[in-house]
Amino acid sequence: MRLVSQNGEFDVPYEIATLSRIGNIIRAYVPIVGEKGTVMARYSTESQAKEAMSMVLEAGRNEYKSFTFPSE
């Protein structure tokens, strides 16, 4: 599955990426990109970010070909 950032600027492979949510920001860490991580999504509340992370997990379970982080 491919993960596409909210703004469409980044597209990373889910299989080798590590996602983290700190507060309202979701970052992807891909070995080739570097250790700072790439901001994939930014939400106005932490609960919206948690919901987006749940959506990613569900998309992975359902074997979607891609997942674009939703805007607010």
C-alpha positions, 0 to 999 in steps of 0.5 A: 500500500502507498501512503500519500500525505494530506497535501499530496507532496509525499508518497511512501510505501507502507511496508517499509515505513514506520508511522508515529503520531505525536499529538496532532502530527503524523510522521512517516519514517522511511530508511532512505529518507532520513531519521527526522521523518516526513510530516504526512498529516497535521490536524487541529486536534489530537483526536482527529490524528488518532482517527486518521491513524486508525483509518491507516490501520484499517486500510492496511488490513483491507489491502487497499492499494493506497491511502491518502491522509484526509484533511480535517 
